[in-house]
């Protein structure tokens, strides 16, 4: 009993901190206080009463949802309020949404393991949570079958599936590219690059003419996922697959060798922004917005970041990451967002149908169109959603990020199921780019040997079903169509 009271106190404090920390999203706009979210004027209340027959308050089921998505909180809050005032009021459902900061997953683990977790939540441990019985397979609630069917082509083991069952469906994608400061390019008489050689030359000219203030490129290695977004994925646009080959089912880090040479050329020229080895993503964005960097790796979320958090006084243009050979370009592979999962407690308590009612709304075209028009999320449904958007003032860079002809939705990799001794590939990448590895070819060959041995062991132990990671259509999917 004492431990349960302590847990409740811990969660209460954590939620108080979270609400304070998350009052602003990454656009810099203040969010409405939670206690004001449901207020309305007398006239609005009367109109709502006339339009919708409210359920008996004694029969209203509260459904809690948690995430760490600050970037789209404003629009999701607005749509949940609409749900509560319409469908929810009619069917006896009230959704309460909480957004956490960096403490999200630690807070979630404590709450879920104690049986005090939310009904719906973002999850990065689908396998662990399903084996522990914390989350419900969607097949157990008939009202979720339409969502399973609609998103099946985008789902896979490692995304929303585990053990042959569905625990979530993909909701959106994050796309990426290079942002070019058009003012700097015009000042130096440069065209945006298509190839690695052209990118190197642009970076050198910008740096040489920058007077020690402006540099050609910034690789923010202090950003924890730089190796994924700004090494593995852009390299795949040149070679046709990532470091894990989804055709052969084998690791192939040797395929990244050319890209490391491309980056090393920029570093050797002195064109890389100083301190790149430890620079985090926000520092790089701030330096770009100040006009001190000509090119920087960006994600789709940076469209609003460069308007609000780090406003640019100049026009910038997103381009696909340059490739080794312009006549042999592939689409850029992208992974899908982690999905929402459903707690088992709703099924056990008999209200999983109400949870399903809200999930069908959360994954509806109405909500996808709203987040697209707000330029905060790109639905995994792509053209199905963008074709429904009616707003006329979409940022041209958002339209480029949303153009799925540039990108290929790929299968996940089995990395998380492997036991790696010694340096991981992230460690080796850091050492290569920091100049600590004298023989890059040998280091990458060692990674191939280490990761493929770990993969064979995981398959033998039954931890990995290799068929879950083989995509026979990957070559066709990655064909460049522009």
Buried (B, 14 or more C-beta within 10 A) or exposed (E): EEEEEEBEEBBEEBBEBBBEBBBBBBBEEEBEEBEEBEEEEEEEEEEBEEEBEEBEEEEBBEBBBBBBBBBBBBBBBBBBBBBBBBBBBEBBBBBBBBBBBEBBBEBBBBBBEBEBBBBBBBBEBBBEBBEEEBBBBBEEBEBBEEBBEEBEEBBBBBBBBBEEBBBBBBBBBBBBBBBBBBBBBEEBEBEBBBBBBBBBBBBBBBBBBBEEEBBBBBBBBBBEEBBBBBBBBBBBBBBBBBBBBBEEBBBBBBBBBEBBEBBBBBBEBEBBBEBBBEBBBBBBBBBBBEBBBBBBBBBBBBBBBBBBBBEBEEEBBBBBBBBBEEEEBBBBBBBBBBBBBBBBBBBEEEBBBBBBBBBBBBBBEEBBBBBBBBBBBBBBBBEEBBEBBEEEEBBEBBBBBBBBEBBBBBBBBBBEBBEBEEBBBBEBBBBBBEEEBEEBEEBBBBBBEBBBBBBBEBBEEEBBBEEBBBBEEBEEBBEBEE
